Amino acid sequence: MICLQEVNQQFLQLLHAPSGAYKQLEEYYIPNMKMHWYDTLILTRIPCKFYRKVFQSSSMGRCALAAVL
């Protein structure tokens, strides 16, 4: 499992791109998500359910991402 923070939309598009340069990333499950400016991301080789916890007190749209096996 790989956990990343401050991921932007451009980086997420690179992971989903069908180019040969990132072919090895096809072995990972990536949550299908709507991105804010920057967000968290979990890559896993094991299929799991992803949950997002939005912090209502944050004026910047901060949230946490969890993966449940």
A tleap script that builds the chain and sets N, CA, C and O, in Angstrom:
source leaprc.protein.ff14SB
mol = sequence {
  NMET ILE CYS LEU GLN GLU VAL ASN GLN GLN
  PHE LEU GLN LEU LEU HIE ALA PRO SER GLY
  ALA TYR LYS GLN LEU GLU GLU TYR TYR ILE
  PRO ASN MET LYS MET HIE TRP TYR ASP THR
  LEU ILE LEU THR ARG ILE PRO CYS LYS PHE
  TYR ARG LYS VAL PHE GLN SER SER SER MET
  GLY ARG CYS ALA LEU ALA ALA VAL CLEU
}
set mol.1.N position { 0.849 -1.161 0.000 }
set mol.1.CA position { 0.000 0.000 0.000 }
set mol.1.C position { 0.904 1.237 0.000 }
set mol.1.O position { 1.884 1.312 0.741 }
set mol.2.N position { 0.554 2.183 -0.834 }
set mol.2.CA position { 1.290 3.446 -0.930 }
set mol.2.C position { 0.313 4.574 -0.619 }
set mol.2.O position { -0.751 4.660 -1.231 }
set mol.3.N position { 0.666 5.428 0.320 }
set mol.3.CA position { -0.174 6.556 0.703 }
set mol.3.C position { 0.542 7.854 0.331 }
set mol.3.O position { 1.709 8.056 0.668 }
set mol.4.N position { -0.170 8.714 -0.360 }
set mol.4.CA position { 0.394 9.989 -0.812 }
set mol.4.C position { -0.480 11.138 -0.326 }
set mol.4.O position { -1.691 10.982 -0.167 }
set mol.5.N position { 0.125 12.266 -0.098 }
set mol.5.CA position { -0.648 13.461 0.221 }
set mol.5.C position { -0.222 14.588 -0.694 }
set mol.5.O position { 0.854 14.553 -1.292 }
set mol.6.N position { -1.076 15.583 -0.793 }
set mol.6.CA position { -0.885 16.736 -1.675 }
set mol.6.C position { -0.761 16.317 -3.137 }
set mol.6.O position { 0.075 16.831 -3.881 }
set mol.7.N position { -1.618 15.368 -3.530 }
set mol.7.CA position { -1.710 14.929 -4.917 }
set mol.7.C position { -2.622 15.902 -5.656 }
set mol.7.O position { -3.666 16.290 -5.133 }
set mol.8.N position { -2.239 16.296 -6.864 }
set mol.8.CA position { -3.098 17.203 -7.648 }
set mol.8.C position { -3.718 16.446 -8.830 }
set mol.8.O position { -3.388 15.288 -9.083 }
set mol.9.N position { -4.612 17.116 -9.538 }
set mol.9.CA position { -5.343 16.503 -10.644 }
set mol.9.C position { -4.406 16.041 -11.761 }
set mol.9.O position { -4.646 14.997 -12.367 }
set mol.10.N position { -3.359 16.788 -12.040 }
set mol.10.CA position { -2.421 16.404 -13.104 }
set mol.10.C position { -1.728 15.083 -12.781 }
set mol.10.O position { -1.556 14.239 -13.660 }
set mol.11.N position { -1.331 14.906 -11.527 }
set mol.11.CA position { -0.687 13.658 -11.115 }
set mol.11.C position { -1.665 12.493 -11.236 }
set mol.11.O position { -1.292 11.416 -11.701 }
set mol.12.N position { -2.904 12.702 -10.824 }
set mol.12.CA position { -3.917 11.659 -10.921 }
set mol.12.C position { -4.169 11.270 -12.374 }
set mol.12.O position { -4.368 10.090 -12.663 }
set mol.13.N position { -4.165 12.223 -13.285 }
set mol.13.CA position { -4.341 11.936 -14.709 }
set mol.13.C position { -3.175 11.118 -15.251 }
set mol.13.O position { -3.375 10.259 -16.110 }
set mol.14.N position { -1.970 11.368 -14.770 }
set mol.14.CA position { -0.811 10.559 -15.191 }
set mol.14.C position { -0.975 9.099 -14.781 }
set mol.14.O position { -0.615 8.192 -15.532 }
set mol.15.N position { -1.521 8.880 -13.586 }
set mol.15.CA position { -1.711 7.508 -13.117 }
set mol.15.C position { -2.755 6.765 -13.935 }
set mol.15.O position { -2.645 5.554 -14.124 }
set mol.16.N position { -3.761 7.474 -14.420 }
set mol.16.CA position { -4.821 6.846 -15.197 }
set mol.16.C position { -4.516 6.822 -16.692 }
set mol.16.O position { -5.267 6.216 -17.456 }
set mol.17.N position { -3.446 7.458 -17.123 }
set mol.17.CA position { -3.111 7.521 -18.557 }
set mol.17.C position { -2.718 6.135 -19.064 }
set mol.17.O position { -2.048 5.386 -18.353 }
set mol.18.N position { -3.126 5.787 -20.281 }
set mol.18.CA position { -2.797 4.474 -20.841 }
set mol.18.C position { -1.417 4.412 -21.499 }
set mol.18.O position { -1.178 3.538 -22.332 }
set mol.19.N position { -0.517 5.310 -21.145 }
set mol.19.CA position { 0.806 5.315 -21.782 }
set mol.19.C position { 1.671 4.177 -21.251 }
set mol.19.O position { 1.457 3.694 -20.139 }
set mol.20.N position { 2.634 3.757 -22.036 }
set mol.20.CA position { 3.515 2.666 -21.654 }
set mol.20.C position { 4.456 3.019 -20.511 }
set mol.20.O position { 4.950 2.121 -19.829 }
set mol.21.N position { 4.716 4.302 -20.285 }
set mol.21.CA position { 5.654 4.712 -19.240 }
set mol.21.C position { 5.156 4.338 -17.852 }
set mol.21.O position { 5.963 4.142 -16.944 }
set mol.22.N position { 3.838 4.236 -17.667 }
set mol.22.CA position { 3.278 3.947 -16.342 }
set mol.22.C position { 2.555 2.614 -16.325 }
set mol.22.O position { 1.639 2.411 -15.528 }
set mol.23.N position { 2.959 1.709 -17.195 }
set mol.23.CA position { 2.290 0.419 -17.330 }
set mol.23.C position { 2.291 -0.372 -16.031 }
set mol.23.O position { 1.323 -1.075 -15.741 }
set mol.24.N position { 3.341 -0.275 -15.257 }
set mol.24.CA position { 3.434 -1.029 -14.017 }
set mol.24.C position { 2.365 -0.599 -13.002 }
set mol.24.O position { 2.000 -1.385 -12.127 }
set mol.25.N position { 1.865 0.633 -13.108 }
set mol.25.CA position { 0.850 1.109 -12.177 }
set mol.25.C position { -0.508 0.461 -12.413 }
set mol.25.O position { -1.406 0.619 -11.586 }
set mol.26.N position { -0.684 -0.260 -13.510 }
set mol.26.CA position { -1.940 -0.945 -13.754 }
set mol.26.C position { -2.186 -2.049 -12.739 }
set mol.26.O position { -3.308 -2.543 -12.629 }
set mol.27.N position { -1.160 -2.445 -11.996 }
set mol.27.CA position { -1.302 -3.472 -10.976 }
set mol.27.C position { -1.905 -2.921 -9.680 }
set mol.27.O position { -2.171 -3.693 -8.759 }
set mol.28.N position { -2.121 -1.630 -9.588 }
set mol.28.CA position { -2.618 -1.011 -8.368 }
set mol.28.C position { -4.072 -0.596 -8.510 }
set mol.28.O position { -4.521 -0.212 -9.590 }
set mol.29.N position { -4.799 -0.678 -7.408 }
set mol.29.CA position { -6.157 -0.144 -7.342 }
set mol.29.C position { -6.062 1.301 -6.882 }
set mol.29.O position { -5.369 1.613 -5.913 }
set mol.30.N position { -6.762 2.176 -7.585 }
set mol.30.CA position { -6.754 3.605 -7.285 }
set mol.30.C position { -8.193 4.030 -7.063 }
set mol.30.O position { -9.053 3.712 -7.886 }
set mol.31.N position { -8.489 4.745 -5.968 }
set mol.31.CA position { -9.879 5.156 -5.759 }
set mol.31.C position { -10.350 6.101 -6.857 }
set mol.31.O position { -9.602 6.964 -7.316 }
set mol.32.N position { -11.593 5.927 -7.268 }
set mol.32.CA position { -12.209 6.824 -8.232 }
set mol.32.C position { -12.740 8.002 -7.428 }
set mol.32.O position { -13.688 7.846 -6.658 }
set mol.33.N position { -12.145 9.175 -7.594 }
set mol.33.CA position { -12.457 10.278 -6.703 }
set mol.33.C position { -12.458 11.619 -7.396 }
set mol.33.O position { -11.811 11.819 -8.424 }
set mol.34.N position { -13.201 12.527 -6.808 }
set mol.34.CA position { -13.182 13.918 -7.233 }
set mol.34.C position { -12.095 14.621 -6.446 }
set mol.34.O position { -12.025 14.494 -5.224 }
set mol.35.N position { -11.257 15.352 -7.135 }
set mol.35.CA position { -10.133 16.011 -6.462 }
set mol.35.C position { -10.460 17.465 -6.149 }
set mol.35.O position { -11.157 18.149 -6.899 }
set mol.36.N position { -9.935 17.909 -5.022 }
set mol.36.CA position { -9.901 19.333 -4.726 }
set mol.36.C position { -8.589 19.837 -5.304 }
set mol.36.O position { -8.022 19.174 -6.172 }
set mol.37.N position { -8.094 20.952 -4.870 }
set mol.37.CA position { -6.807 21.445 -5.379 }
set mol.37.C position { -5.720 20.424 -5.127 }
set mol.37.O position { -4.994 20.037 -6.043 }
set mol.38.N position { -5.609 19.988 -3.885 }
set mol.38.CA position { -4.662 18.948 -3.488 }
set mol.38.C position { -5.428 17.970 -2.619 }
set mol.38.O position { -6.343 18.358 -1.894 }
set mol.39.N position { -5.059 16.717 -2.692 }
set mol.39.CA position { -5.811 15.711 -1.949 }
set mol.39.C position { -4.879 14.578 -1.540 }
set mol.39.O position { -3.694 14.589 -1.872 }
set mol.40.N position { -5.417 13.605 -0.819 }
set mol.40.CA position { -4.667 12.411 -0.447 }
set mol.40.C position { -5.020 11.291 -1.426 }
set mol.40.O position { -6.067 11.331 -2.071 }
set mol.41.N position { -4.145 10.299 -1.532 }
set mol.41.CA position { -4.359 9.198 -2.466 }
set mol.41.C position { -3.748 7.931 -1.890 }
set mol.41.O position { -2.666 7.966 -1.304 }
set mol.42.N position { -4.439 6.822 -2.056 }
set mol.42.CA position { -3.934 5.518 -1.627 }
set mol.42.C position { -3.874 4.614 -2.862 }
set mol.42.O position { -4.846 4.497 -3.609 }
set mol.43.N position { -2.723 3.982 -3.061 }
set mol.43.CA position { -2.544 2.978 -4.114 }
set mol.43.C position { -2.377 1.635 -3.411 }
set mol.43.O position { -1.584 1.518 -2.477 }
set mol.44.N position { -3.117 0.624 -3.853 }
set mol.44.CA position { -3.017 -0.679 -3.210 }
set mol.44.C position { -3.103 -1.786 -4.253 }
set mol.44.O position { -3.770 -1.631 -5.276 }
set mol.45.N position { -2.441 -2.879 -3.998 }
set mol.45.CA position { -2.517 -4.040 -4.891 }
set mol.45.C position { -3.656 -4.969 -4.487 }
set mol.45.O position { -4.009 -5.884 -5.231 }
set mol.46.N position { -4.222 -4.739 -3.325 }
set mol.46.CA position { -5.320 -5.560 -2.818 }
set mol.46.C position { -6.626 -4.791 -3.020 }
set mol.46.O position { -6.709 -3.630 -2.622 }
set mol.47.N position { -7.640 -5.398 -3.623 }
set mol.47.CA position { -8.908 -4.679 -3.778 }
set mol.47.C position { -9.513 -4.357 -2.415 }
set mol.47.O position { -9.554 -5.214 -1.531 }
set mol.48.N position { -9.970 -3.151 -2.251 }
set mol.48.CA position { -10.541 -2.726 -0.984 }
set mol.48.C position { -11.553 -1.614 -1.228 }
set mol.48.O position { -11.699 -1.129 -2.349 }
set mol.49.N position { -12.243 -1.220 -0.173 }
set mol.49.CA position { -13.191 -0.116 -0.255 }
set mol.49.C position { -12.517 1.131 0.295 }
set mol.49.O position { -11.820 1.081 1.308 }
set mol.50.N position { -12.735 2.248 -0.386 }
set mol.50.CA position { -12.155 3.511 0.033 }
set mol.50.C position { -13.249 4.394 0.626 }
set mol.50.O position { -14.360 4.468 0.100 }
set mol.51.N position { -12.919 5.057 1.719 }
set mol.51.CA position { -13.848 5.965 2.373 }
set mol.51.C position { -13.160 7.307 2.589 }
set mol.51.O position { -11.965 7.370 2.876 }
set mol.52.N position { -13.926 8.362 2.449 }
set mol.52.CA position { -13.416 9.721 2.629 }
set mol.52.C position { -14.131 10.360 3.813 }
set mol.52.O position { -15.358 10.320 3.898 }
set mol.53.N position { -13.372 10.942 4.717 }
set mol.53.CA position { -13.910 11.685 5.859 }
set mol.53.C position { -13.599 13.156 5.634 }
set mol.53.O position { -12.441 13.572 5.679 }
set mol.54.N position { -14.641 13.935 5.393 }
set mol.54.CA position { -14.477 15.369 5.169 }
set mol.54.C position { -14.546 16.075 6.511 }
set mol.54.O position { -15.454 15.825 7.304 }
set mol.55.N position { -13.585 16.960 6.767 }
set mol.55.CA position { -13.568 17.731 8.002 }
set mol.55.C position { -14.382 19.003 7.785 }
set mol.55.O position { -13.940 19.928 7.104 }
set mol.56.N position { -15.567 19.037 8.368 }
set mol.56.CA position { -16.480 20.163 8.179 }
set mol.56.C position { -15.914 21.474 8.703 }
set mol.56.O position { -16.297 22.543 8.227 }
set mol.57.N position { -15.014 21.410 9.670 }
set mol.57.CA position { -14.448 22.628 10.256 }
set mol.57.C position { -13.352 23.253 9.389 }
set mol.57.O position { -12.878 24.349 9.687 }
set mol.58.N position { -12.951 22.565 8.323 }
set mol.58.CA position { -11.888 23.063 7.460 }
set mol.58.C position { -12.458 23.975 6.380 }
set mol.58.O position { -13.375 23.595 5.653 }
set mol.59.N position { -11.915 25.160 6.286 }
set mol.59.CA position { -12.342 26.081 5.228 }
set mol.59.C position { -11.643 25.775 3.895 }
set mol.59.O position { -11.994 26.344 2.861 }
set mol.60.N position { -10.650 24.872 3.928 }
set mol.60.CA position { -9.894 24.526 2.726 }
set mol.60.C position { -10.318 23.172 2.140 }
set mol.60.O position { -9.664 22.668 1.226 }
set mol.61.N position { -11.394 22.583 2.648 }
set mol.61.CA position { -11.886 21.310 2.120 }
set mol.61.C position { -11.021 20.123 2.479 }
set mol.61.O position { -10.953 19.168 1.706 }
set mol.62.N position { -10.361 20.147 3.619 }
set mol.62.CA position { -9.483 19.047 4.001 }
set mol.62.C position { -10.301 17.804 4.349 }
set mol.62.O position { -11.425 17.884 4.844 }
set mol.63.N position { -9.681 16.645 4.065 }
set mol.63.CA position { -10.337 15.382 4.345 }
set mol.63.C position { -9.287 14.291 4.550 }
set mol.63.O position { -8.102 14.489 4.280 }
set mol.64.N position { -9.745 13.139 5.032 }
set mol.64.CA position { -8.875 11.980 5.201 }
set mol.64.C position { -9.417 10.856 4.325 }
set mol.64.O position { -10.629 10.742 4.137 }
set mol.65.N position { -8.541 10.042 3.799 }
set mol.65.CA position { -8.925 8.910 2.963 }
set mol.65.C position { -8.510 7.634 3.676 }
set mol.65.O position { -7.384 7.528 4.162 }
set mol.66.N position { -9.422 6.660 3.740 }
set mol.66.CA position { -9.139 5.382 4.397 }
set mol.66.C position { -9.436 4.249 3.437 }
set mol.66.O position { -10.341 4.348 2.608 }
set mol.67.N position { -8.673 3.173 3.550 }
set mol.67.CA position { -8.888 1.961 2.760 }
set mol.67.C position { -9.187 0.819 3.727 }
set mol.67.O position { -8.430 0.581 4.669 }
set mol.68.N position { -10.284 0.118 3.493 }
set mol.68.CA position { -10.670 -1.004 4.340 }
set mol.68.C position { -10.548 -2.289 3.531 }
set mol.68.O position { -11.179 -2.442 2.485 }
set mol.69.N position { -9.731 -3.206 4.027 }
set mol.69.CA position { -9.500 -4.480 3.332 }
set mol.69.C position { -10.607 -5.456 3.636 }
set mol.69.O position { -10.589 -6.583 3.142 }
savepdb mol mol.pdb
quit
